[in-house]
Amino acid sequence: MITIAGSINLDLVARVDHLPAPGETVSGVGYAEAPGGKGANQALAARRAGHEVRMAGCTGDDANADAALSLLDGASVDLSAVRRLAEEPTGVALILVDAETGENQIAVVPGANARVLEGTDDLILSAGNALLLQMEIPDTAVARALEAARAAGAVSYLNIAPFRPAAAELARHADVVIANETEFAALTGEIGLADDSIDAQMTRLAAELKAAIVLTLGADGAFAATADGMARAASPAIEPVDTVGAGDTFCGYLAAARAEGKDWPEALDLACRAGALACLTEGAQPSIPDRARVDAFKA
């Protein structure tokens, strides 16, 4: 079982001619609503990778909740640990996507996500389980979940996105830390590590945190610094349509691959291929590919 504790949102996505500069108004060329939230995205990715998945999170008791949970429910993700709160709205993400490059700007209004894991009853973890976390829920919730995973003997994955300074301390309690280039630079800056070589930075960070460190590099693939040394995987060459959700797809597939016993190079390769495929379709959750499609997609 893979448990994801994290955010559940409804994404409001506008495609624009170009991403606006501060103070600039731009014209939209399309609009859509889709289920999102980093936690929910990663839960769906792990489920589409072929694993049993439990989602722990919070929504409002409103119409947006039904829309935000629709794809998780349709994929048979266990939603018994999702609480609906009458006093809070379902979280929303306001997303602008550059129609030409696929790059994006995102603002998140957390709503009920601020109440995730106020108690520990929502987490049912056993030895050998996996727990996947992100930073769209309160720091106290992430800390509580990491503590519960350690106590249960579960393997914990912490995706330090979106980055904030508390990630530097929280990462010390995770078994696997996942970051993109920007988040990795911020994390090493907070901890006080610096080196010219990425390999050396990752090796030192893994030793400092006593965790496996996974660095995603977009079109350049991914690296991992682990107890077994460095592992690398390439990313397939693609023309991206929309990069929203690609990182979450990577995280869900990585946790799934490791849960089924794949070694680090194999796991990174599967996750990179899944993340690349997610860039070929608009939206976060609608873009997450199923396992058969990923298995057939080669770098």
N, C-alpha and C positions, 0 to 999 in steps of 0.2 A: 504493500500500500504506500502511495505517495500522498502526503498531506500538504496542502498549500494553505498557508495562513497569509492573507493579504487583502488587497483592495478589490472592490467590485464597483465598476462605473458604467455609465452609459456614455459612449463617445459621440460627440457632435463634431462631425468632420466637414470642413469646407476646403475644396480645392481652389487654389488661387493662381493667378498668372505668375507671381513671385512672392516670396515671403516678405512681409513689410518691414521697413526700417522703423525705428522709434518715431512715433508721431505720424506715420504714413498710413493712409487708407488705400487698400487694394481691392480690385474687383474679384469676386468669386466666379468660378466656372462650374461649380457643382457642389452639392450638399448631400450628406447621408448621416444616418444615425446607426450605430452598431454597438453591441456589447463590448465592454473593455474593462480597464483596470488591470494593473500589472499582475496582481494575484490571480484574478480570473483568467487572464490571458495565459499565464503559465500553467494553470490547472487544466485548461482545455488542451494546451500543447502536450502535456504529459499524458492526458487521456487519449488524444489522437495518436500518440506514439505507441499506445497499446496497453497502458497500465490502468489498474484500479486507482481512482483518485478521490480524495475527500477534500472539499473546499471549506475552510473556516473563515468567516468574514461577516460583514454587516451591510445591510441595505436599509433604505427607508421602507415604510409600508405604503408605497405609492406606485403609480403606473410605471415609472421608470425602472422599478425593481424587476417587474416581470420582463421587461425588455432586456435589462442587463443580465438576467439569469437564463435567458431563453436558450442560448447555445450550450451552456453547461448542462442544463436540464435535458436538452435533446441528445446530448452525448452520454447521458447516464452518469455524470459526475455526482457523487454523494453530496447532497446539499443539506444534510441534517444538521450540520454545524454552522449554517448561515442563519443569522438572526435578523429578523425584520423589526425595525424600531419605528414606532409611531411618531416619536419626537424628533427624528432626524430625516432629512431627505436622502435619497440615493445619490451617491457621488457622481459627478459628471466631469468629463475631460473635454476641453475646448481645443480642437486640433486644426491647425492650418497646414495644408500640404501643398508644396510647390508642384504645380501640374507638370512641369518640365523635368525636374530633377528627382522628384520623390522625397526630397528632404522636408522636415517638418518642424513646427513650433507647437508646444503643448502647454496649456495651463490647466491645472487640476483643482477642482473644488471638492474636497474630500467628503463632506457631509457625514453620513453614517460610518464611513471608514475610520473616523476618529475614535470610534468606540470598539474597534476590533480587539478581541481577547482581553476584555476588562476582567475576566476571570479565566481560569485554566480549564474549565469544563469542556470547552469547545475542541480541545486537543486530545485525541485518543491515540497515543503513540506506543509502539512496542519496539523491542530490540530488532534491528534489521530493517525497520521502516525508514523512509526518507521524509524529511521536512524541508520544504522550500519556502523561503521568505524573501521579501523585498522591502523597500523603504517608503512605501506609500501608506504605511500605517504608523501609529505612534512608536517612538523609540522604546517606551515601556512595554509595549506589546511584543516588539521584536525580541527584547531582552528576556521577557517571560517565556516566549516560545523557544528560544535557544536553550534556556535553562531546562525546560521540560524535555527537550530532545536529548540533552546530555544525560539527564536523570534516567530516561527510558532506554538509552543505548541506541537511539535513532541517529542516522546520518543527517546532519544539518547543512543546508545550502543557503547562503546569504548573498542575494544579488543587491549590491549597494547602490541601487538606483531607485529614485533620484537621490544623488549624493547629498549628505549633510554631515557636519563634523562628527556627530555621534557614531557614524559608521566605523570610525577608527577604533573605538572601544568595543562596539558590538562585534566587529570582525574577529576579535580575539576569542570569541566564544563559539565560532562556527567551524565546521569541519572543512567546508569548501566556500571560498569567497569568489564571486563572479563580478567582473567590472569591465566597462569599456575603457577606451583610452583616457577620456576626460576624467572618469571616476577613479581610474588607477592613479593618475597624476595627483588628484586631490587626496587620495588615501595615503600615498607615499609622502606627500607634503605634510599631512597631519601627523604622521608617525615620525617624520624627520629622516626619511631615507632618500638618498639621491645617488644616481650612478648613470654613467653614459650609456651603458648597455641595458636593454630591456631584460635580457636573460638574467643579468646580474641583479637588477632591481627585483625581479620576480623571485629569484632564489632567496635573496635576503629577506624579502617580505614574507615568504612562506616560512622561513626559519623564525622570524620575529613573531608571527601570528600563530605558529604551529598549526597551519592549515594549508590545504591545497589552494593555489591561486590560479584563477582562470581569467585570462585577458582576451576580450573579443576585439577584433580589429576590422570589422566590416568586410570590405572586399578583400582584405589581406588575410582573412581566416581567423584562427584563434590559437593561443598558446596556453599551456598549463605548466605550472611548477608544482611538482608533487614529491612525495617521499621517494618515488622511483626515478626522479629526474625530470627533465623537460620533455614535454610532448607538444606536437604541432599538428595543425590540419589546415589545408587550403580551403578557400571558399570558391564555389563555382562562379565563373564569369557570367554576369547577368546585366540586363538593362533594367534598373529598378523602376517600378511604378509608384510604390508607396512603402517607405521603410518603417511605418508605424507597426509595432508588434513583432518586428524581426528579432529584437533582443529577447523578448519574452518567449518567443518560439524556441530560440536557442536554449534558454534556461530550462524550459520544460522538457525538451528533448534530451538535454544533457543529463538531467536527473533521472529520466527514464532509462537512458542507455546505461548509466552506471548501475541502476537498480537491477538491470537484467544481466549484469556481470561483464559488460564490455570494458576493455582496458581503456586507458586515457586517450590514446590516439584514435581508436575506433569511436569512442564516445564523442570526441571533439569533431570528428569527421561527420558523424550523423547529425550532430547539432548544427554544424555549419551548413550542411545541405538543406536542412529544414529551415534555417533562418534565411537562406538565400531564396528559397521558394516562397517564403512569406512576403518577400519584397515584390512579388510579381502580381499581387492582387491588392485592391484597395481595402482599407479597414484593418483593424487589429485582429479580432477573433475570426472574421470571415476569411482572412488570408492564411490562417494556420493550416498547413497541409496534413493529410492523414499519412500513416506510416507507409502504406503501399506506394504512394507517390514519392515519398522521400527515399525509400529503398531503391526506386527505379531511377532516381536523379543522380547523375554522376558529375563530379568536378571536372 
